[in-house]
Amino acid sequence: MEISLEQGDATATVRITGDVSIDHASDLRQLLLQAVASDQPLLINLEQTTSVDVTALQILCSVQHGLSANGRALAFHPAVSAPIAAAFAGAGLDSFLAATK
């Protein structure tokens, strides 16, 4: 997995590539918290993400929950691929994915 944070003038984009598993949970969480602290709209780019496990999905949901409690949201851009959408659905989180559109 590779993860990067790109902070532009208008948005913070977290780009995640490769397979995301529990082995990457700490790095993923830390970078997402850094992005949230920027107070910019948060975009998550999973275009090059090949798989995610339930730990990564839980982290994304947790970040979204914290953002929404403060009147903010995250969005996936571009839209997630079919395998990633299937991972959300398989974990019972397809409603989460729909709420971020």
Summary of the structure (lengths in Angstrom):
residues: 101
radius of gyration: 12.3
end to end distance: 24.5
largest distance: 35.7
contacts: 290
relative contact order: 0.18
helix: 47%
strand: 26%
